[in-house]
Amino acid sequence: MRNGTWKLFAIALIIGLFAGLIGGILSAQFFIKPGPTGPQGEIGDRGDTGAIGPQGVQGEDGPQGVLGINGTDAILQVIQKRNTTEIITVGFNLTQWYNISDLDSSMEIVVSSQQESRIFVQFSTSHTLEPPASIWVRIVVDGVLNSSKYICSTGPPASGTYNIPGHIEFLTDSLDAGVHTINVQFLVETGSPTLLERTLTVTEILA
């Protein structure tokens, strides 16, 4: 074979090979297409729950509640009454106890208590006295249980008009269940003192 013919044959062979390669690639791009999407498979079983994380930091404690009378008792009920009208003691027999409720009905409180509960009573007022004058005040429960008393008194050589505050408290022993009546009593020793604004507070306590 002549050299020229051999060269032409080699060139034709190389061109044929390239043409076949390119044709194969184009055919693959044309014929190889993704098929239709198949149906979705069923959802598998749910996995086990993971471990519980660590507990968060505990918040601050809230404020402490109100304690009872001695720090441990439970308060069952509180009743309070107040009056600002004046009570003038002119005309009352001296050295004789009277219920303030005879002149001011709000100064008597009736409590229905539980068995073995106790009654804590507080009374506050103020008095106008012109010397010589003296008044005693005490708390009475059921007409038989008496508190101690406070005394407001003025006398010579004092002169003029005096406003004197008074406050008294009384805590009973354990009482039977039922109704109990709380009164405040006054006794005029000398003169004619006046009772001004008054507050009576009754608390039932279960020890």
Sequence and secondary structure as in RCSB ss.txt:
>XXXX:A:sequence
MRNGTWKLFAIALIIGLFAGLIGGILSAQFFIKPGPTGPQGEIGDRGDTGAIGPQGVQGEDGPQGVLGINGTDAI
LQVIQKRNTTEIITVGFNLTQWYNISDLDSSMEIVVSSQQESRIFVQFSTSHTLEPPASIWVRIVVDGVLNSSKY
ICSTGPPASGTYNIPGHIEFLTDSLDAGVHTINVQFLVETGSPTLLERTLTVTEILA
>XXXX:A:secstr
  HHHHHHHHHHHHHHHHHHHHHHHHHHHHH                                     TTSS EE
EEEEEEEE   EE TT  TT EEEGGGT GGGEEEEEE TTEEEEEEEEEEEEE SSEEEEEEEEETTTEEEEEE
EEEE TT  S EEEEEEEEEE     SEEEEEEEEEEEEES  EEEEEEEEEEEEE 
